[in-house]
Amino acid sequence: MQNTLRITEIFYSLQGEARTSGLPTVFVRLTGCPLRCQYCDSAYAFSGGEIMSLQAILERVASFNPRYICVTGGEPLAQPGCLPLLQQLCDAGYEVSLETSGALDISAVDERVSRVVDLKTPGSAEVGRNLYENINWLTSNDQVKFVICSREDYDWAASKLIEYRLHERAGEVLFSPSYGQVDARALAEWIISDNLPVRMQLQLHKILWDDAPGH
């Protein structure tokens, strides 16, 4: 049903990554994901959760009096009700972002939403799930993210950046070191050495709260 969603958690924290990093944000974490990336930091959202109506979600979000909303998962687009939720959040005047794996079609997402599309690297163990047709729908309001697990991942991501001219299609291209797998300074030096048109990002929430749920 599109008027209900299975929700793992709704909480208020600082955005840890992407364009609005550091800004107070309400996170709406939807339950369920068809992918199993080896570095996943939200496996607790694969199952369980609470069925909530769109109205109840909107009321809970409004109770924080936020400016920024991030709909995340799991994989939010795996639930049909995600699309009307995004539309209603935009209608309510919030600045809305969607964190999606890139494995599901983003074309029907409200154009006011900043879609943060993850292109899965070989090191993710889910590179075969990338839906490259999504690149055709990217606009300057969107963001493309690569989680880098190794030097090989970095080289692969750099090649995709150039092949698809992602820096011209999206507003930002984000390179993030996989937590505990790639040295952040090494990634920074690779980007500088190759003069890539990307933004390196660190996951602020992991630095501040060690990635505890609810942050």
Backbone torsions as a table, in degrees:
resi	resn	phi	psi	omega
1	MET	NA	136.0	-175.7
2	GLN	-83.6	-7.7	178.6
3	ASN	-97.2	6.5	174.3
4	THR	-135.7	156.6	178.3
5	LEU	-141.3	150.7	173.1
6	ARG	-92.4	119.2	-171.7
7	ILE	-114.3	129.8	175.1
8	THR	-81.7	-43.9	-179.1
9	GLU	-165.6	153.0	170.3
10	ILE	-129.8	121.6	-175.4
11	PHE	-149.0	163.5	-178.1
12	TYR	-113.2	126.9	-178.3
13	SER	-157.2	-168.6	171.0
14	LEU	-91.0	138.4	173.2
15	GLN	-63.9	129.5	-173.9
16	GLY	-92.0	-13.0	-175.7
17	GLU	-158.4	175.7	178.2
18	ALA	72.5	-164.9	-168.6
19	ARG	-60.0	-36.6	-175.5
20	THR	-100.4	24.9	179.3
21	SER	-51.7	133.5	177.7
22	GLY	91.3	-9.7	-178.5
23	LEU	-91.6	138.9	176.2
24	PRO	-58.6	129.6	-169.8
25	THR	-144.1	142.0	169.1
26	VAL	-90.9	129.1	178.5
27	PHE	-104.0	129.3	173.1
28	VAL	-111.9	105.0	-176.0
29	ARG	-98.7	113.7	178.6
30	LEU	-83.8	151.1	-177.0
31	THR	-89.1	142.4	173.0
32	GLY	101.2	143.0	177.2
33	CYS	-159.5	133.4	178.0
34	PRO	-82.2	-6.8	-179.2
35	LEU	-101.9	162.2	176.3
36	ARG	-138.7	69.2	179.0
37	CYS	-65.3	139.4	-173.1
38	GLN	-66.9	-21.3	-178.6
39	TYR	-101.3	10.5	-172.7
40	CYS	-52.7	132.3	178.5
41	ASP	-109.1	11.6	178.8
42	SER	-134.6	38.9	-179.9
43	ALA	-62.0	-22.9	177.8
44	TYR	-64.4	-13.9	179.2
45	ALA	-93.8	5.2	-179.3
46	PHE	-67.8	-30.1	-176.0
47	SER	-147.3	175.0	-180.0
48	GLY	83.5	-136.1	179.7
49	GLY	81.7	179.3	-176.4
50	GLU	-128.2	133.8	175.6
51	ILE	-74.1	124.5	179.4
52	MET	-131.5	145.3	174.1
53	SER	-76.1	158.5	176.3
54	LEU	-58.1	-40.1	-179.6
55	GLN	-62.7	-41.7	179.6
56	ALA	-65.6	-38.3	178.1
57	ILE	-63.8	-46.7	-179.4
58	LEU	-61.8	-38.4	178.9
59	GLU	-67.7	-39.9	178.4
60	ARG	-65.1	-43.5	178.2
61	VAL	-60.8	-46.1	-176.7
62	ALA	-63.3	-26.4	-178.1
63	SER	-64.0	-20.0	179.1
64	PHE	-89.5	-9.2	-177.5
65	ASN	52.8	52.3	-173.8
66	PRO	-88.7	167.9	168.8
67	ARG	-104.0	-36.1	-173.7
68	TYR	-115.0	137.7	177.8
69	ILE	-126.6	135.8	174.3
70	CYS	-122.2	119.6	175.2
71	VAL	-96.1	121.6	-171.6
72	THR	-139.7	-170.0	-178.4
73	GLY	-154.1	-146.6	13.5
74	GLY	46.3	-158.0	175.3
75	GLU	-120.5	103.2	-174.0
76	PRO	-57.9	-38.6	-174.3
77	LEU	-71.7	-5.5	175.0
78	ALA	-70.7	-16.1	177.6
79	GLN	-106.1	123.8	-178.9
80	PRO	-56.4	-31.3	-178.7
81	GLY	-69.5	-7.5	179.5
82	CYS	-64.0	-39.8	-176.1
83	LEU	-62.9	-49.6	176.5
84	PRO	-66.4	-30.2	175.8
85	LEU	-62.4	-47.2	179.7
86	LEU	-59.7	-43.0	-179.6
87	GLN	-62.7	-44.0	-177.7
88	GLN	-70.2	-33.0	175.1
89	LEU	-64.6	-41.3	176.3
90	CYS	-64.9	-42.9	179.2
91	ASP	-59.9	-30.2	-179.6
92	ALA	-77.9	-4.7	173.9
93	GLY	96.8	6.4	179.2
94	TYR	-80.7	157.0	167.5
95	GLU	-89.2	116.9	-166.7
96	VAL	-115.4	134.6	171.5
97	SER	-122.7	154.9	179.2
98	LEU	-126.0	124.3	175.0
99	GLU	-97.9	115.7	-175.2
100	THR	-132.1	149.9	-175.0
101	SER	-70.0	-18.6	-174.1
102	GLY	85.0	3.8	-179.5
103	ALA	-93.7	-12.7	-178.3
104	LEU	-120.0	154.1	-175.0
105	ASP	-62.4	126.4	179.2
106	ILE	-100.6	0.9	-169.2
107	SER	-64.2	-27.3	-176.6
108	ALA	-91.2	0.1	179.5
109	VAL	-69.8	135.9	178.9
110	ASP	-48.4	132.0	-174.9
111	GLU	-65.7	-15.7	177.6
112	ARG	-77.1	-15.6	-178.8
113	VAL	-80.8	136.5	170.8
114	SER	-84.9	110.9	-177.3
115	ARG	-88.3	118.8	177.0
116	VAL	-97.7	100.6	-170.9
117	VAL	-100.3	119.7	-179.8
118	ASP	-87.4	120.3	169.7
119	LEU	-93.1	116.4	-173.9
120	LYS	-74.1	127.6	178.8
121	THR	-83.6	165.7	175.7
122	PRO	-55.4	-36.1	-179.0
123	GLY	-69.7	-12.8	178.4
124	SER	-73.0	-21.1	-173.1
125	ALA	76.2	8.7	179.0
126	GLU	-133.2	25.8	-177.0
127	VAL	-60.5	-28.0	180.0
128	GLY	-70.2	-8.9	-178.4
129	ARG	-91.7	-5.4	-178.1
130	ASN	-60.7	129.0	175.8
131	LEU	-100.4	91.4	-172.0
132	TYR	-67.2	-17.6	175.3
133	GLU	-60.5	-24.1	178.9
134	ASN	-60.5	-27.6	-179.1
135	ILE	-59.4	-31.4	-179.3
136	ASN	-65.5	-20.4	-176.2
137	TRP	-96.9	-3.6	-176.2
138	LEU	-68.2	143.9	175.1
139	THR	-131.3	178.1	179.6
140	SER	-66.4	-12.1	176.9
141	ASN	-83.6	-8.5	-174.0
142	ASP	-102.5	168.7	-179.1
143	GLN	-136.3	143.2	176.2
144	VAL	-115.3	132.9	-176.2
145	LYS	-121.2	137.0	170.7
146	PHE	-119.2	126.4	171.4
147	VAL	-95.8	115.9	-171.0
148	ILE	-95.3	120.9	-177.3
149	CYS	-102.6	-11.4	-175.3
150	SER	-168.4	172.2	173.9
151	ARG	-61.7	-36.0	178.3
152	GLU	-63.3	-40.2	175.8
153	ASP	-61.9	-42.4	179.8
154	TYR	-59.7	-47.0	-179.7
155	ASP	-62.5	-39.7	178.1
156	TRP	-63.8	-45.8	-179.4
157	ALA	-63.4	-41.7	178.3
158	ALA	-62.0	-37.3	179.5
159	SER	-68.6	-38.3	178.1
160	LYS	-69.1	-38.2	176.1
161	LEU	-54.0	-46.9	-177.1
162	ILE	-75.6	-43.8	-177.5
163	GLU	-57.9	-43.8	-175.8
164	TYR	-100.7	2.3	-179.5
165	ARG	48.8	50.1	-173.4
166	LEU	-62.9	-32.0	-179.6
167	HIS	-68.6	-16.4	176.4
168	GLU	-95.1	-22.3	-178.2
169	ARG	-88.5	-38.8	-176.1
170	ALA	-106.9	162.0	178.1
171	GLY	-68.0	-39.6	177.7
172	GLU	-141.4	148.0	167.1
173	VAL	-116.2	125.4	-172.3
174	LEU	-111.4	128.4	172.6
175	PHE	-110.4	124.2	-176.8
176	SER	-125.8	130.8	176.7
177	PRO	-72.8	132.6	175.4
178	SER	-62.3	125.5	-171.9
179	TYR	-57.8	119.9	178.4
180	GLY	83.1	-1.1	-177.9
181	GLN	-113.6	-32.8	179.9
182	VAL	-127.3	133.0	177.6
183	ASP	-69.1	127.8	-175.9
184	ALA	-61.9	-39.1	-179.9
185	ARG	-65.7	-38.2	178.2
186	ALA	-62.0	-44.6	178.8
187	LEU	-61.3	-43.2	178.2
188	ALA	-57.7	-43.1	-178.1
189	GLU	-68.6	-36.0	176.9
190	TRP	-62.8	-45.3	-179.1
191	ILE	-61.9	-44.2	179.9
192	ILE	-64.8	-44.3	-177.9
193	SER	-60.5	-38.7	-178.1
194	ASP	-92.2	-3.1	178.4
195	ASN	53.0	46.6	-177.5
196	LEU	-76.4	142.4	177.2
197	PRO	-82.9	61.3	-177.7
198	VAL	-131.7	163.2	173.7
199	ARG	-106.5	122.7	172.4
200	MET	-79.3	139.8	177.6
201	GLN	-134.0	146.1	170.1
202	LEU	-109.3	149.8	-177.4
203	GLN	-83.6	100.0	-174.1
204	LEU	-58.5	-36.6	-177.5
205	HIS	-65.6	-31.2	178.3
206	LYS	-75.4	-33.4	177.7
207	ILE	-68.0	-40.9	-174.9
208	LEU	-82.4	-41.9	-170.3
209	TRP	-125.3	11.5	179.9
210	ASP	56.1	30.4	175.1
211	ASP	60.6	33.1	175.8
212	ALA	-68.4	141.5	176.3
213	PRO	-55.0	146.0	-178.9
214	GLY	88.6	4.2	174.7
215	HIS	-127.1	NA	NA
